[in-house]
Amino acid sequence: MMDSIYPWFEDAWTAIHKNEKLPHALIFKGKEGIGKYNFAITFAKSYLCQNALSNHLPCEVCSSCKWFPDSHPDFKHIAPIESDDDETSKRKTVRKKNIAIHQIRELSEYLELSAHQEKGRRIVLIEPADSLNQAASNALLKILEEPPENTLFILITSQAQRLIATIRSRCQLLELRGPSLDEASIFLEEQKIAYEKSLLSFSGGSPFNAIKELENQSERSIITQLLSQGHKVDITKINYSILTQGLDWTVNMIQKWAFDLLLSFHTQQTYYFKPEEARIYSQAKQLNLDALLLFVNELNELKKIASHPVNQELQLQNIFIKYKQIFEPS
């Protein structure tokens, strides 16, 4: 929980408090890993605070602040749950996470109750909102069409386009910008987090994604070693421990390597894998450009279903078979 606002959110914090009357629903949209959830939680806490400070931050001493968030009766947080997985081998499948219709039905029942505090304010936080399945989206839409009085809905997403259009049309959008590389660097230094400078580029400038990637160092090293072998990679020796982070994460890693191959082909530089720049340039001189572009498109298609239950090991094998092919002459 923030006791202040991240510097890159200060403009958004000011803008949201300029509205004397907020709409009944807001979408907080921004890149992954920039702190949208913390921003929303701090805003929700201040919105329900009985004595908010002059800078609109919560007072931290009233009963509302002390209840928040886990036991506050006027705050409802809805997040994805894991669906049942019928596969016997959990290692080979991804457990799909989404917001299901029964969660929205429970929300509807909750909204029929009276608010606890004198002001009668309530907040419903849905994150990530793009994980609403179709049935849950339709159920939420019905609530938004006739919203309960004094209830503010906050939907957090990095992929607003995945929300159904009718939900988007009933919400006011607040764009949350990410930090600059300098802001992200300063933030990590203030948190006393040791990191390589290239990690921020690898993480798309997101300090929170960079922190996560520090925890994934072992898996990143394994997959980088595999990719660095180019056409010599041995499919039979793929280390499937990289799948502990899920196929979605693994595909994202390979997409970044493919992007750097394409960038190096044209500019002799890399963006994501700076320490591997020389090796990637060496590979770029050997690749079949048409095959690389086809490979990139196939990765994009796989990314769309990577969070669904699929045979991860088989998909990873197929990826590396096609990866080898980008180095074959046309």
C-alpha positions as a Markdown table, in Angstrom:
| # | Residue | x | y | z |
|---|---|---|---|---|
| 1 | Met | 0.0 | 0.0 | 0.0 |
| 2 | Met | 1.4 | 3.4 | -0.9 |
| 3 | Asp | 1.8 | 6.2 | 1.7 |
| 4 | Ser | 2.4 | 8.5 | -1.2 |
| 5 | Ile | 1.8 | 8.6 | -4.9 |
| 6 | Tyr | 4.5 | 7.3 | -7.3 |
| 7 | Pro | 6.0 | 10.3 | -9.2 |
| 8 | Trp | 4.7 | 9.1 | -12.5 |
| 9 | Phe | 1.1 | 9.0 | -11.2 |
| 10 | Glu | 1.0 | 12.5 | -9.7 |
| 11 | Asp | -0.7 | 14.1 | -12.7 |
| 12 | Ala | -3.3 | 11.4 | -12.7 |
| 13 | Trp | -3.8 | 11.8 | -8.9 |
| 14 | Thr | -4.4 | 15.5 | -9.4 |
| 15 | Ala | -6.7 | 15.0 | -12.4 |
| 16 | Ile | -9.0 | 12.5 | -10.6 |
| 17 | His | -9.5 | 14.7 | -7.7 |
| 18 | Lys | -10.4 | 17.7 | -9.8 |
| 19 | Asn | -13.7 | 16.0 | -10.5 |
| 20 | Glu | -16.2 | 17.3 | -8.0 |
| 21 | Lys | -18.5 | 14.5 | -8.9 |
| 22 | Leu | -17.0 | 11.2 | -10.1 |
| 23 | Pro | -18.8 | 9.0 | -12.6 |
| 24 | His | -20.2 | 5.7 | -11.3 |
| 25 | Ala | -17.5 | 3.7 | -13.0 |
| 26 | Leu | -13.8 | 4.3 | -13.9 |
| 27 | Ile | -11.3 | 2.3 | -15.9 |
| 28 | Phe | -7.7 | 2.7 | -14.8 |
| 29 | Lys | -5.7 | 1.7 | -17.9 |
| 30 | Gly | -1.9 | 1.5 | -18.2 |
| 31 | Lys | 1.0 | -0.8 | -19.1 |
| 32 | Glu | 1.6 | -3.9 | -17.0 |
| 33 | Gly | 3.8 | -3.5 | -13.9 |
| 34 | Ile | 3.6 | 0.2 | -13.4 |
| 35 | Gly | 1.7 | 0.1 | -10.1 |
| 36 | Lys | -1.9 | 0.5 | -11.3 |
| 37 | Tyr | -3.2 | -1.7 | -8.5 |
| 38 | Asn | -1.4 | 0.3 | -5.8 |
| 39 | Phe | -2.7 | 3.5 | -7.3 |
| 40 | Ala | -6.3 | 2.1 | -7.2 |
| 41 | Ile | -6.0 | 0.8 | -3.7 |
| 42 | Thr | -4.7 | 4.1 | -2.4 |
| 43 | Phe | -7.5 | 6.0 | -4.2 |
| 44 | Ala | -10.1 | 3.6 | -2.8 |
| 45 | Lys | -8.8 | 4.0 | 0.7 |
| 46 | Ser | -8.8 | 7.8 | 0.4 |
| 47 | Tyr | -12.3 | 7.8 | -1.1 |
| 48 | Leu | -13.6 | 5.9 | 1.9 |
| 49 | Cys | -11.4 | 7.7 | 4.5 |
| 50 | Gln | -13.4 | 9.7 | 7.0 |
| 51 | Asn | -10.7 | 12.4 | 7.3 |
| 52 | Ala | -8.7 | 12.5 | 4.0 |
| 53 | Leu | -5.7 | 14.8 | 4.0 |
| 54 | Ser | -5.4 | 18.0 | 2.0 |
| 55 | Asn | -3.4 | 16.1 | -0.7 |
| 56 | His | -6.3 | 13.6 | -0.8 |
| 57 | Leu | -4.2 | 10.8 | 0.7 |
| 58 | Pro | -5.9 | 8.7 | 3.4 |
| 59 | Cys | -5.4 | 9.8 | 7.0 |
| 60 | Glu | -4.4 | 6.2 | 8.1 |
| 61 | Val | -5.9 | 6.7 | 11.6 |
| 62 | Cys | -9.7 | 6.6 | 11.2 |
| 63 | Ser | -11.7 | 3.4 | 11.6 |
| 64 | Ser | -12.2 | 3.2 | 7.8 |
| 65 | Cys | -8.4 | 3.3 | 7.1 |
| 66 | Lys | -7.8 | 0.7 | 9.8 |
| 67 | Trp | -10.4 | -1.7 | 8.3 |
| 68 | Phe | -9.0 | -1.3 | 4.8 |
| 69 | Pro | -8.8 | -3.3 | 2.7 |
| 70 | Asp | -9.4 | -6.8 | 4.0 |
| 71 | Ser | -12.2 | -6.1 | 6.5 |
| 72 | His | -13.8 | -3.0 | 5.2 |
| 73 | Pro | -17.5 | -3.6 | 4.8 |
| 74 | Asp | -17.8 | -1.0 | 2.0 |
| 75 | Phe | -15.0 | -2.3 | -0.2 |
| 76 | Lys | -15.3 | -5.2 | -2.5 |
| 77 | His | -12.3 | -6.6 | -4.4 |
| 78 | Ile | -12.9 | -9.0 | -7.3 |
| 79 | Ala | -10.0 | -10.8 | -8.8 |
| 80 | Pro | -9.6 | -13.9 | -11.0 |
| 81 | Ile | -9.9 | -17.4 | -9.6 |
| 82 | Glu | -8.4 | -20.6 | -10.9 |
| 83 | Ser | -10.7 | -22.8 | -13.0 |
| 84 | Asp | -10.8 | -26.6 | -12.5 |
| 85 | Asp | -8.2 | -28.5 | -14.4 |
| 86 | Asp | -9.1 | -32.0 | -15.4 |
| 87 | Glu | -5.6 | -32.9 | -16.7 |
| 88 | Thr | -3.7 | -35.3 | -14.5 |
| 89 | Ser | -0.4 | -33.7 | -15.1 |
| 90 | Lys | -0.5 | -30.1 | -13.7 |
| 91 | Arg | 3.1 | -29.6 | -15.0 |
| 92 | Lys | 1.8 | -29.9 | -18.6 |
| 93 | Thr | -1.1 | -27.6 | -18.3 |
| 94 | Val | -1.9 | -24.0 | -17.4 |
| 95 | Arg | -4.7 | -23.4 | -14.9 |
| 96 | Lys | -6.8 | -20.7 | -16.5 |
| 97 | Lys | -7.6 | -17.8 | -14.3 |
| 98 | Asn | -10.6 | -15.6 | -14.9 |
| 99 | Ile | -13.4 | -13.7 | -13.2 |
| 100 | Ala | -16.5 | -16.0 | -13.3 |
| 101 | Ile | -20.2 | -15.2 | -13.4 |
| 102 | His | -20.8 | -16.5 | -9.8 |
| 103 | Gln | -18.4 | -13.8 | -8.5 |
| 104 | Ile | -20.5 | -11.1 | -10.2 |
| 105 | Arg | -23.7 | -12.7 | -8.9 |
| 106 | Glu | -22.2 | -12.6 | -5.4 |
| 107 | Leu | -21.3 | -8.9 | -6.1 |
| 108 | Ser | -24.9 | -8.2 | -7.0 |
| 109 | Glu | -26.1 | -9.7 | -3.7 |
| 110 | Tyr | -23.5 | -7.7 | -1.8 |
| 111 | Leu | -24.8 | -4.5 | -3.5 |
| 112 | Glu | -28.3 | -5.1 | -2.2 |
| 113 | Leu | -27.0 | -4.5 | 1.3 |
| 114 | Ser | -26.8 | -1.1 | 2.8 |
| 115 | Ala | -23.5 | 0.7 | 3.1 |
| 116 | His | -21.9 | 0.6 | 6.5 |
| 117 | Gln | -20.5 | 4.1 | 6.9 |
| 118 | Glu | -22.4 | 7.4 | 7.3 |
| 119 | Lys | -21.5 | 8.8 | 3.9 |
| 120 | Gly | -22.9 | 5.7 | 2.3 |
| 121 | Arg | -20.0 | 5.3 | -0.1 |
| 122 | Arg | -18.9 | 2.0 | -1.5 |
| 123 | Ile | -16.1 | 0.9 | -3.9 |
| 124 | Val | -16.0 | -2.2 | -6.1 |
| 125 | Leu | -12.5 | -2.9 | -7.4 |
| 126 | Ile | -12.2 | -5.3 | -10.3 |
| 127 | Glu | -8.7 | -6.3 | -11.4 |
| 128 | Pro | -7.6 | -7.2 | -13.9 |
| 129 | Ala | -10.9 | -6.4 | -15.6 |
| 130 | Asp | -9.9 | -8.0 | -18.8 |
| 131 | Ser | -10.1 | -11.4 | -17.1 |
| 132 | Leu | -13.9 | -11.2 | -16.9 |
| 133 | Asn | -15.2 | -14.1 | -18.9 |
| 134 | Gln | -18.2 | -13.5 | -21.3 |
| 135 | Ala | -20.9 | -14.5 | -18.9 |
| 136 | Ala | -19.3 | -12.4 | -16.1 |
| 137 | Ser | -19.0 | -9.4 | -18.5 |
| 138 | Asn | -22.7 | -9.6 | -19.4 |
| 139 | Ala | -23.7 | -9.8 | -15.7 |
| 140 | Leu | -21.5 | -6.8 | -14.8 |
| 141 | Leu | -23.0 | -4.8 | -17.7 |
| 142 | Lys | -26.4 | -5.3 | -16.2 |
| 143 | Ile | -25.2 | -3.8 | -12.9 |
| 144 | Leu | -23.5 | -0.9 | -14.7 |
| 145 | Glu | -26.7 | -0.1 | -16.6 |
| 146 | Glu | -28.5 | 0.6 | -13.4 |
| 147 | Pro | -25.7 | 1.3 | -10.9 |
| 148 | Pro | -26.5 | 1.4 | -7.2 |
| 149 | Glu | -26.3 | 4.8 | -5.6 |
| 150 | Asn | -23.0 | 6.0 | -4.1 |
| 151 | Thr | -21.1 | 3.0 | -5.4 |
| 152 | Leu | -18.0 | 3.6 | -7.4 |
| 153 | Phe | -16.7 | 0.8 | -9.7 |
| 154 | Ile | -13.0 | 0.8 | -10.6 |
| 155 | Leu | -11.8 | -1.5 | -13.4 |
| 156 | Ile | -8.1 | -2.0 | -13.7 |
| 157 | Thr | -6.6 | -3.2 | -17.0 |
| 158 | Ser | -3.6 | -3.1 | -19.3 |
| 159 | Gln | -5.8 | -4.4 | -22.1 |
| 160 | Ala | -8.9 | -2.2 | -22.3 |
| 161 | Gln | -9.6 | -3.5 | -25.8 |
| 162 | Arg | -10.5 | -6.9 | -24.2 |
| 163 | Leu | -13.4 | -5.4 | -22.3 |
| 164 | Ile | -16.7 | -5.6 | -24.1 |
| 165 | Ala | -17.5 | -2.3 | -25.8 |
| 166 | Thr | -20.7 | -1.8 | -23.8 |
| 167 | Ile | -18.8 | -1.9 | -20.5 |
| 168 | Arg | -16.2 | 0.5 | -21.9 |
| 169 | Ser | -18.9 | 2.9 | -22.9 |
| 170 | Arg | -20.3 | 3.0 | -19.4 |
| 171 | Cys | -17.0 | 3.9 | -17.7 |
| 172 | Gln | -14.8 | 7.0 | -17.7 |
| 173 | Leu | -11.2 | 6.1 | -18.8 |
| 174 | Leu | -8.2 | 7.3 | -16.8 |
| 175 | Glu | -4.9 | 6.7 | -18.6 |
| 176 | Leu | -2.1 | 5.9 | -16.2 |
| 177 | Arg | 1.3 | 6.6 | -17.7 |
| 178 | Gly | 4.3 | 4.4 | -16.9 |
| 179 | Pro | 7.5 | 5.8 | -15.4 |
| 180 | Ser | 10.4 | 7.0 | -17.6 |
| 181 | Leu | 13.6 | 4.9 | -17.4 |
| 182 | Asp | 15.0 | 7.6 | -15.1 |
| 183 | Glu | 12.0 | 7.5 | -12.8 |
| 184 | Ala | 12.1 | 3.7 | -12.7 |
| 185 | Ser | 15.8 | 3.7 | -12.0 |
| 186 | Ile | 15.4 | 6.1 | -9.1 |
| 187 | Phe | 12.5 | 4.1 | -7.7 |
| 188 | Leu | 14.5 | 0.9 | -7.7 |
| 189 | Glu | 17.5 | 2.6 | -6.1 |
| 190 | Glu | 15.3 | 4.1 | -3.4 |
| 191 | Gln | 14.0 | 0.6 | -2.7 |
| 192 | Lys | 17.7 | -0.5 | -2.5 |
| 193 | Ile | 17.2 | -3.1 | -5.2 |
| 194 | Ala | 20.3 | -4.3 | -6.9 |
| 195 | Tyr | 19.8 | -4.8 | -10.7 |
| 196 | Glu | 21.5 | -4.7 | -14.0 |
| 197 | Lys | 20.7 | -1.6 | -16.1 |
| 198 | Ser | 19.6 | -3.8 | -19.0 |
| 199 | Leu | 16.9 | -5.3 | -16.8 |
| 200 | Leu | 14.7 | -2.2 | -17.1 |
| 201 | Ser | 14.8 | -2.3 | -20.8 |
| 202 | Phe | 14.0 | -6.0 | -20.7 |
| 203 | Ser | 11.1 | -5.3 | -18.5 |
| 204 | Gly | 9.7 | -2.6 | -20.7 |
| 205 | Gly | 10.7 | 0.2 | -18.3 |
| 206 | Ser | 8.5 | -1.3 | -15.5 |
| 207 | Pro | 10.1 | -1.3 | -12.1 |
| 208 | Phe | 7.7 | -3.9 | -10.8 |
| 209 | Asn | 8.2 | -6.2 | -13.7 |
| 210 | Ala | 11.9 | -5.8 | -13.2 |
| 211 | Ile | 11.5 | -6.9 | -9.6 |
| 212 | Lys | 9.6 | -10.0 | -10.7 |
| 213 | Glu | 12.2 | -10.8 | -13.3 |
| 214 | Leu | 14.9 | -10.7 | -10.6 |
| 215 | Glu | 13.0 | -13.6 | -9.1 |
| 216 | Asn | 13.0 | -15.4 | -12.5 |
| 217 | Gln | 16.7 | -15.1 | -13.0 |
| 218 | Ser | 17.3 | -18.9 | -13.2 |
| 219 | Glu | 14.6 | -19.5 | -15.8 |
| 220 | Arg | 15.7 | -16.5 | -17.8 |
| 221 | Ser | 19.3 | -17.8 | -17.9 |
| 222 | Ile | 18.1 | -21.2 | -19.1 |
| 223 | Ile | 15.9 | -19.9 | -21.9 |
| 224 | Thr | 18.6 | -17.4 | -23.0 |
| 225 | Gln | 21.1 | -20.2 | -23.2 |
| 226 | Leu | 18.7 | -22.2 | -25.4 |
| 227 | Leu | 18.0 | -19.3 | -27.7 |
| 228 | Ser | 21.6 | -18.3 | -28.0 |
| 229 | Gln | 22.3 | -21.7 | -29.7 |
| 230 | Gly | 20.3 | -20.7 | -32.7 |
| 231 | His | 20.1 | -23.4 | -35.4 |
| 232 | Lys | 22.3 | -25.7 | -33.2 |
| 233 | Val | 19.7 | -25.9 | -30.3 |
| 234 | Asp | 19.0 | -29.5 | -29.4 |
| 235 | Ile | 15.2 | -30.0 | -29.2 |
| 236 | Thr | 15.8 | -33.2 | -27.1 |
| 237 | Lys | 17.6 | -31.3 | -24.4 |
| 238 | Ile | 15.0 | -28.5 | -23.8 |
| 239 | Asn | 14.9 | -27.8 | -20.0 |
| 240 | Tyr | 11.2 | -27.7 | -19.2 |
| 241 | Ser | 11.8 | -26.0 | -15.8 |
| 242 | Ile | 11.4 | -22.7 | -17.7 |
| 243 | Leu | 7.7 | -23.6 | -17.8 |
| 244 | Thr | 7.4 | -23.1 | -14.0 |
| 245 | Gln | 6.6 | -19.5 | -14.9 |
| 246 | Gly | 3.9 | -20.5 | -17.3 |
| 247 | Leu | 3.8 | -20.7 | -21.1 |
| 248 | Asp | 2.7 | -17.1 | -21.4 |
| 249 | Trp | 5.9 | -15.9 | -19.7 |
| 250 | Thr | 8.0 | -18.2 | -21.7 |
| 251 | Val | 6.5 | -17.1 | -25.0 |
| 252 | Asn | 7.0 | -13.5 | -24.0 |
| 253 | Met | 10.7 | -14.2 | -23.5 |
| 254 | Ile | 11.0 | -15.7 | -26.9 |
| 255 | Gln | 9.1 | -12.8 | -28.5 |
| 256 | Lys | 11.6 | -10.4 | -27.0 |
| 257 | Trp | 14.5 | -12.4 | -28.4 |
| 258 | Ala | 12.8 | -12.5 | -31.8 |
| 259 | Phe | 12.3 | -8.8 | -31.7 |
| 260 | Asp | 16.0 | -8.3 | -30.9 |
| 261 | Leu | 16.9 | -10.5 | -33.8 |
| 262 | Leu | 14.8 | -8.4 | -36.1 |
| 263 | Leu | 16.2 | -5.1 | -34.7 |
| 264 | Ser | 19.7 | -6.4 | -34.9 |
| 265 | Phe | 19.1 | -7.4 | -38.5 |
| 266 | His | 18.3 | -3.8 | -39.4 |
| 267 | Thr | 20.4 | -1.8 | -36.9 |
| 268 | Gln | 23.0 | -4.1 | -35.4 |
| 269 | Gln | 21.6 | -3.3 | -32.0 |
| 270 | Thr | 19.3 | -4.9 | -29.4 |
| 271 | Tyr | 16.7 | -3.6 | -27.0 |
| 272 | Tyr | 15.8 | -6.4 | -24.6 |
| 273 | Phe | 18.9 | -8.6 | -24.4 |
| 274 | Lys | 21.7 | -6.0 | -24.2 |
| 275 | Pro | 24.3 | -8.4 | -22.7 |
| 276 | Glu | 23.7 | -10.8 | -25.7 |
| 277 | Glu | 24.0 | -8.1 | -28.3 |
| 278 | Ala | 27.0 | -9.5 | -30.1 |
| 279 | Arg | 25.6 | -13.0 | -30.1 |
| 280 | Ile | 22.3 | -11.9 | -31.4 |
| 281 | Tyr | 23.9 | -9.8 | -34.2 |
| 282 | Ser | 25.9 | -12.9 | -35.2 |
| 283 | Gln | 22.6 | -14.9 | -35.4 |
| 284 | Ala | 20.9 | -12.0 | -37.3 |
| 285 | Lys | 23.5 | -12.4 | -40.1 |
| 286 | Gln | 22.4 | -16.0 | -40.6 |
| 287 | Leu | 18.7 | -15.8 | -40.4 |
| 288 | Asn | 16.0 | -16.1 | -43.0 |
| 289 | Leu | 14.0 | -12.9 | -42.7 |
| 290 | Asp | 10.8 | -14.2 | -44.1 |
| 291 | Ala | 11.0 | -17.2 | -41.8 |
| 292 | Leu | 11.6 | -14.9 | -38.8 |
| 293 | Leu | 8.6 | -12.7 | -39.6 |
| 294 | Leu | 6.4 | -15.9 | -39.9 |
| 295 | Phe | 7.8 | -17.1 | -36.6 |
| 296 | Val | 6.9 | -13.8 | -34.9 |
| 297 | Asn | 3.3 | -14.1 | -36.2 |
| 298 | Glu | 3.1 | -17.6 | -34.9 |
| 299 | Leu | 4.3 | -16.5 | -31.5 |
| 300 | Asn | 1.7 | -13.7 | -31.5 |
| 301 | Glu | -1.1 | -16.3 | -32.2 |
| 302 | Leu | 0.2 | -18.7 | -29.5 |
| 303 | Lys | 0.3 | -15.8 | -27.0 |
| 304 | Lys | -3.4 | -15.4 | -27.4 |
| 305 | Ile | -4.1 | -18.9 | -26.1 |
| 306 | Ala | -1.1 | -19.3 | -23.8 |
| 307 | Ser | -3.2 | -18.7 | -20.6 |
| 308 | His | -5.6 | -21.5 | -21.6 |
| 309 | Pro | -5.1 | -25.1 | -20.7 |
| 310 | Val | -2.7 | -26.5 | -23.3 |
| 311 | Asn | 0.1 | -29.0 | -23.3 |
| 312 | Gln | 3.0 | -26.7 | -22.5 |
| 313 | Glu | 5.8 | -29.1 | -23.2 |
| 314 | Leu | 4.5 | -29.9 | -26.7 |
| 315 | Gln | 3.9 | -26.2 | -27.5 |
| 316 | Leu | 7.5 | -25.4 | -26.3 |
| 317 | Gln | 8.9 | -28.1 | -28.5 |
| 318 | Asn | 7.0 | -26.8 | -31.5 |
| 319 | Ile | 8.3 | -23.3 | -30.8 |
| 320 | Phe | 11.9 | -24.4 | -30.8 |
| 321 | Ile | 11.4 | -26.5 | -34.0 |
| 322 | Lys | 10.2 | -23.4 | -35.7 |
| 323 | Tyr | 12.9 | -21.3 | -34.1 |
| 324 | Lys | 15.6 | -23.5 | -35.7 |
| 325 | Gln | 13.9 | -23.1 | -39.1 |
| 326 | Ile | 14.4 | -19.3 | -39.1 |
| 327 | Phe | 18.2 | -20.0 | -39.6 |
| 328 | Glu | 17.6 | -22.3 | -42.6 |
| 329 | Pro | 18.2 | -20.8 | -46.1 |
| 330 | Ser | 15.2 | -20.1 | -48.2 |
